[in-house]
Amino acid sequence: MKQIFWLNLTLIAYTYFGYVILLWLQVRLRRRPILQSSIVPTVSIILAARNEEANLPAKLENLRLMNYPADRLQIIIASDGSTDQTASILREHAGLVLPVILEQSNGKACALNEAVKYAAGEILIFLDARQMVDPNAVSELTSCFADSSVGAVSGELLLETSSNRSSSEALGMYWKLEKTVRKLESASGSVIGVTGAIYAIRRDLYTEIPRGTILDDVYIPMQVARVGKRIIFLPTAIARDHLFVEKKKEFSRKIRTLTGNYQLVRLLPWLLSTRNPLLFRYISHKFLRLLVPFFLVLVLVSSAITSGTFYQIVFWLQIVFYAMAAIGTICPSTRKLRPVAVASTFVMLNAAAAIAFYNFAMGRNKVWV
C-alpha cells in the first residue's frame, strides 16, 4: 500500500507541478526561438457556424476590421444545417465572405472540412463565431510562418469579466498554470494542441477531420507535429471572450473537452506510441490529466488503510479538502474563501475528467461545438 500511495502521489505532483518545472529547466538550458517577419502570404479565414444569428453580425464586423491586405485575405464561413437566420445573414454578406451553406448538420468537423475545400490561401486561420479577435491578429499569426520549421500557430484566448478585467485576474490558478505550460512548451519546442478560438496552419498540412471529432484544436496540430513541424503559442495574437460565471457551464465545457481527449486516443492511437514525436509531452500534458481522478482515489484508499501517523494525517487532510469542495458546491457563497475555492475548482475539474471517461466508455461523445 505504501508503494501505491507514493507512486500515485508522485504522479499527481508531476502532472500539476513537475512537468512545469521540467519545461522551465528545458527552456533555461535550450530555448528554441523562431524567426518572425512581416510577411503577407495569402490567408483563408475558416469558420463553422450553427445557429449563430445572435453572434454573426458582430463577428462579421470584427472580420471586416482585420488589419491585413484585403486582396490577400479570404473569409469562408460554413453554416452547418442552421435552423435560424445564419444562412441568410451569410448570403447577405457574400461580398465580404464566401458562404458555404450546408442544408443538414453533420457537426463542426464536417463543416470545417467543407469550408477548407474552398480555401485558396497558403495559410488557414481557424476562428470561432463568438469570440472577437484583435485587428492585428492575422498579421501576428502569419509572421511566424516566416520560419520554415513552424507548421501551426496558436493564438491566445483572453477571458474578460463584465468589468473588463483580464483572465489573468479572474480565472485562477488552473488557467494560469495552463498558460504557463503552453508558453514553456512553445519556447522549448512545440505545444500540445492550440487555442480553438484562434489558430493557424499551413494549407498543405491540413488533414481532413473525422466526422464527430470533438477537439479539432488538438487533432489538427498533432497531425502537423507528426510530420515534424513545430506548433507555436503566440500570446500577441489575441481572441477575446467573456468569462464563464456559471459553474454549470464551465463544468459542462470541461466534460466536453476531456471527453474529446479520450476520443482522440481512439481516433489517433499513434498518439500513445513512439510514432508521436511529442509523445512525452502528450502524456505529460494531456494523458496524465485524464488519469488524475484515478490517482486521487488510490491515494485516498491507500492512505486510509496504511498504518502510521503520517498516512493517517494525510488521509484526514484529504477528507477535509474534499469536505471544503462539497461545501463550496452546496453553498457557492463560501467560494469567496480561497481554500474553499481552490478545493471546489480542483474537485470540479477532476469530476469532469471522471465523467468524461464514463462518456467515452459509453460512447456518449456526440456534440457540436
ABEGO torsion letter per residue (X at the ends): XAAAAAAAAAAAAAAAAAAAAAAAAAAAABBBBBBBBBBBBBBBBBBBBBGAAAAAAAAAAAAAABBBBAAABBBBBBBBGBABAAAAAAAAAAAABBBBBBABBAEAAAAAAAAAAABABABBBBBBAABBBBAAAAAAAAAAAABAABABBBBBBBBBBAAGBBAAAAAEAAAAAAAAAAAAAAAAGBBBEBBAABBBBBAAABBBBBBGBABAAAAAAAAAAAAGBBBBBBAABBBBBBBBABAAAAAAAAAAAAAAAAAAAAABAAAABAABAAAAAAAAAAAAAAAAAAAAAAAAAAAAABBEAAAAAAAAAAAAAAAAAAAAAABAAAAABAAAAAAAAAAAAAAAAAAAAAAAAAGBABBBX
